[in-house]
Amino acid sequence: MWRHTRLTLLSGESGVGKSHLVERAARSLKDALPVGRVTHRPAFPMTVLPPQNPFVFPLLSCWFPDVPPTRLADADLTGFLRAATGAGPYRESAPVLLCVDQAEPLFQPSPHEPANREAERAAFRALLGRTLTDLPHLRLLLVVRDTHLDEAKAFAETAAPGVSTGALTVRRLTPADAAAATAGDDAAAPVVGAVVEELCTVRRGDGHRVRTSSFDPGLFQAAYRAVAERAAAHDPRFDPAAEVDAALALHLTQTLNLVADDHAWISRIELERGFRAVFVDQTAPGPLDDRWTSVLRALEDRGLLTSVRDAGGTGYTLRHRKLVDAARAPSGGLVPLIRPTGEARLRESAAALWHGDHALARAHAESVARAHAETHDPAEPGARRTGGEEPDPVVGAHALCLLGDITHARGTADGSADSLARGAHEAVACYERAALILTAAGNAPLVAYLLAAIGLLTLPEDPVSALHKLHSAAARVPGDTFIQSTLTRALTRTNSPKG
């Protein structure tokens, strides 16, 4: 349908596998561009650029990852796509497949976002509709959670009238799907059957076990890995029911700890107690404080909750009743904190920054910078946070680059002179550390842009040092017209003779 319909809406529950599906499809189709997300941020010091459209720039940088960010700055969406995809008034272009994954930000405000973001959101939807109308060779796939399907349909009707539209739904895997995935594997089949049976069985309040038709593939993955390892050991004490309960209890605790660790205002114990009171025992009302918004979204993203929208707004419920059993299972003692990869956490940091949650963005970026420091101390807390991932100084440098953007954005958002100066000072410190690492790694272009960003941020207070940084940047990439023009403007501002 994607190739033959100009606008396709793909929807489904959170965690059902939509992103995995479209990533595989985009990689396998030669006429598809890489998957786009509006929260994407390239490894690049964005302070070197003027403020960008928060929707156009991220998508273009996803769709055209080999194009330098400086060429995408202030690009017109329609004009750039027309030129980049070979469209013209006198020739018919072959279909080009575009995808916007996790497209909820096109429709849903965030509590921390800038005041003008809603106007930018409406303007971008109108622009996207006009682009689809003006460039008939484009085939756009919008991927949203089912809670935002109505808004996506309204967009199709109002912003892109006359454009052919289709809709697809990704549904949860069933127990039969899980069994079919291991067909022919005589060793795995019994374990799959035992895990599926246990996941479809829940305990009532009186302790009796009852079977349910509900099945969650995310919980299946979490339980299957642990149970398969125990089954392979041929332990005569192996009990599938107990193993599934223990695996899910561990999964729940690790997830709650991970989310609490990302939000400095709430402790792990407080989050665990609150989660149990609100969603398991239902002895307390749902949280109303805006600070909870990012926590609840993180719990949804990690497969513990699902959102429900009605006239009263967005609410959350447990994703599966089996989590009640997991929450009430006895604790197995200390639980190690298993982090996602550094690259995954940087994506989470960029998304938090896009939504205006500077504290969460900083927590993610700082954790990655510590875990991937060039001189890495195994005793450092960050060493235990990447799930065994080896430290990579380049990933750490990218984290520092993003951290510079975050500190600058936070100072800009506050608006006071002190905050602006402090944000610029902290950003420069982050960029300098990143530049040292990337110089050793031989990434001259990114080092040049970091030096240019440092020069621009320090120009008002120390023009001599700033111009030195800009000259150094220009020397590293002699043919880069953007840095050359930046240097020229800086020289004009300081009335300094060139040379």
C-alpha positions as CSV (number, residue, x, y, z in Angstrom):
1,M,0.0,0.0,0.0
2,W,2.8,2.4,0.8
3,R,4.1,2.5,-2.7
4,H,0.7,2.9,-4.3
5,T,-1.0,5.3,-1.9
6,R,0.1,8.9,-1.5
7,L,-0.6,9.1,2.2
8,T,-0.7,5.9,4.3
9,L,-1.6,6.0,8.0
10,L,-0.1,3.1,10.0
11,S,-1.3,2.8,13.6
12,G,-1.2,0.4,16.5
13,E,-0.6,0.3,20.3
14,S,2.6,1.4,21.8
15,G,5.2,-1.4,21.8
16,V,3.4,-3.4,19.2
17,G,6.4,-3.3,16.7
18,K,5.5,-0.4,14.4
19,S,9.0,1.1,14.4
20,H,10.7,-2.2,13.8
21,L,8.3,-2.9,10.9
22,V,8.9,0.4,9.1
23,E,12.6,0.3,9.6
24,R,12.8,-3.1,8.0
25,A,10.5,-2.0,5.1
26,A,12.6,1.2,4.5
27,R,15.8,-0.8,4.4
28,S,14.4,-3.3,2.0
29,L,12.8,-0.9,-0.5
30,K,15.2,0.8,-2.9
31,D,12.8,3.7,-3.5
32,A,12.4,4.5,0.2
33,L,14.4,7.1,2.1
34,P,15.6,6.4,5.7
35,V,12.8,6.6,8.3
36,G,12.3,10.1,9.6
37,R,11.4,11.3,13.2
38,V,10.7,14.8,14.2
39,T,12.7,14.4,17.5
40,H,15.9,13.4,15.6
41,R,19.0,15.5,16.2
42,P,22.2,14.9,14.3
43,A,25.6,14.7,16.0
44,F,26.3,18.4,15.4
45,P,26.6,21.5,17.5
46,M,23.3,23.2,16.6
47,T,24.3,26.5,18.2
48,V,26.4,27.2,15.1
49,L,23.1,27.4,13.1
50,P,20.3,29.9,13.4
51,P,17.2,28.6,15.1
52,Q,15.7,25.9,12.9
53,N,12.1,24.8,12.2
54,P,11.6,22.0,14.8
55,F,9.8,19.8,12.3
56,V,11.4,20.4,8.9
57,F,15.1,20.2,9.9
58,P,14.9,17.0,11.9
59,L,13.0,15.2,9.1
60,L,15.3,16.4,6.3
61,S,18.3,15.3,8.4
62,C,16.8,11.8,8.7
63,W,15.8,11.5,5.1
64,F,19.1,12.8,3.8
65,P,21.7,11.8,6.4
66,D,24.6,12.4,4.0
67,V,23.7,16.0,3.5
68,P,25.6,18.3,5.9
69,P,23.3,20.0,8.4
70,T,24.6,23.4,7.2
71,R,23.0,22.7,3.8
72,L,19.7,21.7,5.5
73,A,19.6,24.9,7.6
74,D,16.5,26.9,6.7
75,A,15.7,24.6,3.8
76,D,12.2,24.8,2.3
77,L,10.6,21.4,2.7
78,T,8.8,21.4,-0.7
79,G,11.7,22.9,-2.6
80,F,14.4,20.7,-1.1
81,L,12.3,17.5,-1.7
82,R,11.6,18.6,-5.3
83,A,15.3,19.1,-6.0
84,A,16.6,16.1,-4.0
85,T,14.1,13.6,-5.5
86,G,14.5,14.7,-9.1
87,A,11.0,16.2,-9.6
88,G,10.4,18.8,-12.3
89,P,7.6,20.4,-14.2
90,Y,8.6,18.7,-17.5
91,R,9.4,15.2,-16.4
92,E,7.6,12.5,-14.4
93,S,9.4,11.3,-11.4
94,A,9.4,7.8,-10.0
95,P,7.7,7.3,-6.6
96,V,9.7,8.2,-3.6
97,L,8.7,6.7,-0.3
98,L,8.9,8.8,2.9
99,C,8.1,7.8,6.4
100,V,7.5,9.8,9.6
101,D,7.7,7.3,12.4
102,Q,6.5,8.2,16.0
103,A,4.5,11.1,14.4
104,E,2.6,11.9,17.6
105,P,4.4,15.2,18.1
106,L,2.7,16.4,14.9
107,F,-0.6,16.3,16.9
108,Q,0.2,16.2,20.6
109,P,1.6,19.1,22.7
110,S,4.1,18.5,25.5
111,P,4.0,20.3,28.8
112,H,7.6,21.6,28.6
113,E,7.6,22.7,25.0
114,P,8.1,26.4,23.9
115,A,5.1,28.6,23.8
116,N,5.2,29.0,20.0
117,R,5.4,25.3,19.3
118,E,1.7,24.8,18.8
119,A,1.7,27.5,16.1
120,E,4.7,25.8,14.5
121,R,2.9,22.5,14.7
122,A,-0.1,23.7,12.8
123,A,2.0,25.5,10.2
124,F,4.0,22.3,9.6
125,R,0.9,20.2,9.1
126,A,-0.3,22.7,6.5
127,L,3.1,22.7,4.9
128,L,3.3,18.9,4.8
129,G,-0.1,18.8,3.2
130,R,0.9,21.3,0.5
131,T,4.1,19.4,-0.2
132,L,2.1,16.2,-0.8
133,T,-0.2,18.1,-3.1
134,D,2.6,19.8,-5.0
135,L,4.8,16.7,-5.4
136,P,2.5,13.8,-6.5
137,H,5.5,11.4,-6.8
138,L,5.9,11.4,-3.0
139,R,4.4,8.5,-0.9
140,L,4.2,9.4,2.7
141,L,3.8,6.9,5.5
142,L,2.7,8.4,8.9
143,V,3.1,6.1,11.9
144,V,1.2,6.9,15.0
145,R,-0.1,5.2,18.1
146,D,-3.8,4.3,17.9
147,T,-4.6,7.0,20.4
148,H,-3.7,9.6,17.7
149,L,-5.3,7.9,14.7
150,D,-8.3,10.3,14.7
151,E,-5.9,13.4,14.5
152,A,-4.0,11.7,11.7
153,K,-7.2,11.1,9.8
154,A,-8.2,14.7,10.3
155,F,-4.9,15.9,8.9
156,A,-5.4,13.8,5.8
157,E,-8.9,15.2,5.3
158,T,-8.0,18.9,5.9
159,A,-4.3,19.4,5.0
160,A,-4.1,17.1,2.0
161,P,-7.6,17.0,0.4
162,G,-7.7,15.0,-2.8
163,V,-4.6,13.0,-1.9
164,S,-5.3,9.3,-2.0
165,T,-5.2,7.9,1.6
166,G,-5.1,4.5,3.1
167,A,-4.9,3.1,6.6
168,L,-3.2,0.0,8.1
169,T,-3.2,-1.3,11.7
170,V,-0.4,-3.3,13.4
171,R,-1.9,-5.6,15.9
172,R,-0.3,-7.5,18.8
173,L,1.2,-10.8,18.1
174,T,-0.9,-13.7,19.3
175,P,0.2,-16.9,21.1
176,A,0.0,-18.7,17.8
177,D,2.4,-16.2,16.3
178,A,4.9,-16.9,19.1
179,A,4.6,-20.6,18.5
180,A,4.9,-20.3,14.8
181,A,8.1,-18.2,15.2
182,T,9.8,-21.3,16.7
183,A,8.3,-23.9,14.4
184,G,10.9,-26.6,13.7
185,D,13.0,-25.8,16.8
186,D,12.4,-28.9,19.0
187,A,14.3,-27.4,21.9
188,A,12.5,-24.0,21.9
189,A,9.0,-25.2,21.3
190,P,8.3,-26.5,24.8
191,V,9.7,-23.4,26.4
192,V,7.6,-21.2,24.2
193,G,4.5,-23.1,25.0
194,A,5.2,-22.9,28.8
195,V,5.9,-19.2,28.7
196,V,2.8,-18.5,26.5
197,E,0.6,-20.5,28.8
198,E,1.9,-18.7,31.9
199,L,1.6,-15.2,30.3
200,C,-2.1,-16.0,29.5
201,T,-2.8,-17.0,33.1
202,V,-3.4,-14.4,35.8
203,R,-4.1,-14.6,39.5
204,R,-7.5,-13.3,40.8
205,G,-7.7,-11.5,44.1
206,D,-8.6,-14.8,45.9
207,G,-5.4,-16.4,44.6
208,H,-7.0,-18.6,42.0
209,R,-5.4,-18.7,38.6
210,V,-7.6,-18.0,35.5
211,R,-6.8,-18.0,31.8
212,T,-7.1,-14.9,29.7
213,S,-7.0,-14.4,26.0
214,S,-4.8,-11.4,26.4
215,F,-1.1,-11.8,25.3
216,D,1.7,-9.2,25.3
217,P,4.6,-9.8,23.0
218,G,6.9,-7.4,24.9
219,L,6.4,-9.4,28.2
220,F,6.9,-12.6,26.2
221,Q,10.3,-11.4,25.1
222,A,11.3,-10.4,28.6
223,A,10.2,-13.7,30.1
224,Y,11.3,-16.0,27.3
225,R,15.0,-15.0,27.4
226,A,15.2,-15.8,31.2
227,V,13.2,-18.9,31.0
228,A,15.0,-20.3,28.0
229,E,18.4,-19.9,29.8
230,R,17.0,-21.8,32.9
231,A,15.5,-24.5,30.7
232,A,18.8,-25.1,28.9
233,A,20.5,-25.8,32.2
234,H,18.2,-28.9,32.7
235,D,17.7,-28.1,36.3
236,P,15.3,-30.7,37.8
237,R,13.8,-27.9,39.9
238,F,12.8,-26.0,36.8
239,D,9.2,-24.6,37.2
240,P,8.0,-22.5,34.2
241,A,5.3,-20.7,36.2
242,A,7.8,-19.6,38.9
243,E,10.4,-18.7,36.3
244,V,8.0,-16.5,34.4
245,D,6.9,-14.7,37.6
246,A,10.5,-14.1,38.6
247,A,11.5,-12.9,35.1
248,L,8.7,-10.4,34.9
249,A,9.3,-9.2,38.5
250,L,12.9,-8.5,37.5
251,H,11.8,-6.8,34.3
252,L,9.4,-4.6,36.2
253,T,11.9,-3.6,38.8
254,Q,14.6,-2.9,36.3
255,T,12.3,-0.8,34.2
256,L,11.0,1.3,37.2
257,N,14.6,1.8,38.4
258,L,15.7,2.9,35.0
259,V,12.8,5.5,34.6
260,A,13.3,6.8,38.2
261,D,17.1,7.1,37.6
262,D,16.3,9.4,34.6
263,H,14.1,11.7,36.6
264,A,16.0,13.3,39.5
265,W,12.9,14.5,41.3
266,I,11.7,11.0,42.2
267,S,13.5,8.1,43.9
268,R,13.3,4.5,42.8
269,I,11.4,3.6,46.0
270,E,8.9,6.5,45.5
271,L,8.2,5.5,41.9
272,E,7.8,1.8,42.8
273,R,5.4,2.7,45.7
274,G,3.5,5.1,43.5
275,F,3.3,2.7,40.6
276,R,1.9,-0.1,42.8
277,A,-0.6,2.2,44.6
278,V,-2.0,3.7,41.4
279,F,-1.8,0.9,38.9
280,V,-1.6,-2.3,40.8
281,D,-3.5,-1.9,44.1
282,Q,-5.5,1.1,42.9
283,T,-5.5,2.6,46.3
284,A,-4.5,6.1,45.1
285,P,-5.7,8.4,42.4
286,G,-3.6,8.9,39.3
287,P,-0.8,11.5,39.4
288,L,-1.9,15.0,38.4
289,D,1.4,16.9,38.6
290,D,2.9,17.9,35.2
291,R,6.2,16.4,36.4
292,W,4.6,13.0,36.0
293,T,4.0,13.4,32.3
294,S,7.5,12.4,31.2
295,V,7.5,9.6,33.7
296,L,4.3,8.1,32.5
297,R,5.3,8.5,28.9
298,A,8.6,6.7,29.7
299,L,6.7,3.9,31.4
300,E,4.5,3.6,28.3
301,D,7.5,3.7,26.0
302,R,9.1,0.9,28.0
303,G,6.0,-1.3,27.8
304,L,4.5,-1.1,31.4
305,L,1.6,1.2,30.7
306,T,-0.7,2.0,27.8
307,S,-2.4,5.4,27.2
308,V,-6.1,5.8,27.0
309,R,-7.6,9.0,25.6
310,D,-11.1,10.3,26.2
311,A,-13.0,13.6,26.6
312,G,-11.1,14.2,29.9
313,G,-7.7,13.9,28.3
314,T,-5.0,11.2,28.4
315,G,-5.0,8.5,31.1
316,Y,-2.8,5.5,31.6
317,T,-3.5,1.9,32.6
318,L,-1.4,-1.2,33.1
319,R,-0.4,-2.7,29.7
320,H,-1.2,-6.3,30.9
321,R,-2.8,-7.8,34.0
322,K,0.2,-10.1,34.3
323,L,2.1,-7.1,35.6
324,V,0.0,-7.2,38.7
325,D,1.4,-10.6,39.5
326,A,4.9,-9.3,38.8
327,A,4.5,-6.3,41.1
328,R,3.3,-8.5,44.0
329,A,6.1,-11.1,43.6
330,P,8.6,-11.1,46.4
331,S,11.8,-9.1,45.8
332,G,14.9,-11.0,44.8
333,G,17.3,-8.5,46.5
334,L,19.4,-5.9,44.7
335,V,18.6,-5.5,41.0
336,P,21.3,-4.3,38.6
337,L,20.4,-1.2,36.6
338,I,20.7,-2.3,32.9
339,R,20.9,0.7,30.6
340,P,20.1,0.9,26.9
341,T,23.0,1.5,24.5
342,G,24.6,4.9,24.4
343,E,23.2,5.6,21.0
344,A,19.7,4.7,22.2
345,R,20.1,7.0,25.2
346,L,21.3,9.8,23.0
347,R,18.1,9.4,20.9
348,E,16.1,9.7,24.2
349,S,18.0,12.8,25.1
350,A,17.4,14.4,21.8
351,A,13.7,13.6,22.1
352,A,13.5,15.1,25.6
353,L,15.3,18.2,24.3
354,W,12.8,18.5,21.4
355,H,10.0,18.3,23.9
356,G,11.6,21.0,26.0
357,D,12.4,18.8,29.0
358,H,15.9,20.0,29.6
359,A,16.4,18.2,32.9
360,L,15.6,14.8,31.4
361,A,17.6,15.5,28.3
362,R,20.6,16.5,30.4
363,A,20.3,13.3,32.6
364,H,20.4,11.1,29.5
365,A,23.3,12.9,27.9
366,E,25.4,13.2,31.1
367,S,25.0,9.5,31.7
368,V,26.2,8.6,28.2
369,A,29.1,11.0,28.5
370,R,30.2,9.4,31.8
371,A,29.7,5.8,30.5
372,H,31.7,6.5,27.3
373,A,34.4,8.7,28.8
374,E,37.8,8.3,27.0
375,T,39.4,7.4,30.3
376,H,36.9,5.0,31.8
377,D,36.9,4.0,35.5
378,P,35.1,0.7,36.1
379,A,34.3,1.9,39.6
380,E,32.4,4.9,38.1
381,P,28.5,4.4,38.4
382,G,28.1,5.0,34.7
383,A,30.1,1.9,34.0
384,R,27.3,-0.3,35.1
385,R,24.6,1.5,33.1
386,T,25.1,0.4,29.6
387,G,24.3,-3.3,29.8
388,G,27.9,-4.4,29.3
389,E,28.5,-2.0,26.3
390,E,32.1,-1.2,25.8
391,P,33.0,2.5,26.2
392,D,33.3,4.3,22.9
393,P,35.0,7.8,23.2
394,V,33.3,8.9,19.9
395,V,29.8,8.2,21.4
396,G,31.0,10.1,24.5
397,A,31.9,13.0,22.3
398,H,28.6,13.0,20.6
399,A,27.0,13.1,24.1
400,L,29.1,16.1,25.0
401,C,28.1,17.8,21.8
402,L,24.4,17.2,22.6
403,L,25.0,18.3,26.2
404,G,26.4,21.6,24.9
405,D,23.2,22.1,22.9
406,I,21.1,21.3,26.0
407,T,22.8,23.7,28.3
408,H,22.6,26.5,25.7
409,A,18.9,25.8,25.0
410,R,18.2,25.8,28.8
411,G,19.9,29.2,29.1
412,T,18.0,30.6,26.1
413,A,14.7,29.3,27.4
414,D,15.2,31.1,30.7
415,G,15.9,34.3,28.9
416,S,17.8,36.2,31.7
417,A,21.2,37.6,30.9
418,D,22.8,35.5,33.6
419,S,21.2,32.3,32.3
420,L,22.2,33.1,28.7
421,A,25.8,33.7,29.8
422,R,25.9,30.6,32.0
423,G,24.4,28.5,29.2
424,A,26.9,29.7,26.7
425,H,29.8,29.1,29.1
426,E,28.7,25.5,29.9
427,A,28.1,24.8,26.2
428,V,31.6,26.0,25.3
429,A,33.1,23.7,28.0
430,C,31.2,20.7,26.5
431,Y,32.1,21.5,22.9
432,E,35.8,21.9,23.9
433,R,35.9,18.4,25.5
434,A,34.1,16.9,22.5
435,A,36.5,18.6,20.1
436,L,39.5,17.1,21.9
437,I,38.1,13.6,21.6
438,L,37.1,14.0,18.0
439,T,40.4,15.5,17.0
440,A,42.1,12.3,18.2
441,A,39.5,10.3,16.3
442,G,40.3,12.2,13.1
443,N,36.8,13.7,12.5
444,A,38.0,17.1,11.1
445,P,34.6,18.4,9.8
446,L,32.8,17.9,13.1
447,V,35.7,19.4,15.0
448,A,35.6,22.4,12.7
449,Y,31.9,23.0,13.5
450,L,32.5,22.6,17.2
451,L,35.3,25.2,17.0
452,A,33.0,27.5,15.0
453,A,30.3,27.1,17.6
454,I,32.8,27.9,20.4
455,G,33.9,31.0,18.4
456,L,30.3,32.3,17.9
457,L,29.4,31.7,21.6
458,T,32.6,33.5,22.9
459,L,32.6,36.3,20.3
460,P,30.8,38.9,22.5
461,E,33.2,38.5,25.5
462,D,36.5,37.5,23.9
463,P,36.6,38.4,20.2
464,V,40.3,37.7,19.8
465,S,40.0,34.1,21.1
466,A,36.8,33.7,19.2
467,L,38.3,34.7,15.9
468,H,41.2,32.3,16.5
469,K,38.7,29.5,16.9
470,L,36.9,30.5,13.7
471,H,40.2,30.7,11.8
472,S,41.1,27.3,13.1
473,A,37.8,25.9,12.1
474,A,38.2,27.3,8.5
475,A,41.7,25.8,8.2
476,R,40.3,22.3,9.0
477,V,37.7,22.4,6.2
478,P,39.1,24.9,3.7
479,G,36.3,24.3,1.2
480,D,33.4,24.8,3.6
481,T,31.5,27.9,2.5
482,F,29.4,27.9,5.6
483,I,32.3,28.3,8.0
484,Q,34.0,30.8,5.7
485,S,30.9,32.9,5.6
486,T,30.6,32.6,9.4
487,L,34.2,33.8,9.8
488,T,33.5,36.7,7.5
489,R,30.5,37.8,9.5
490,A,32.4,37.5,12.7
491,L,35.2,39.7,11.2
492,T,32.7,42.3,10.2
493,R,31.1,42.3,13.6
494,T,34.5,42.9,15.3
495,N,35.8,45.3,12.7
496,S,38.9,43.2,12.6
497,P,41.1,43.1,9.4
498,K,41.1,39.7,7.8
499,G,44.3,37.7,8.3
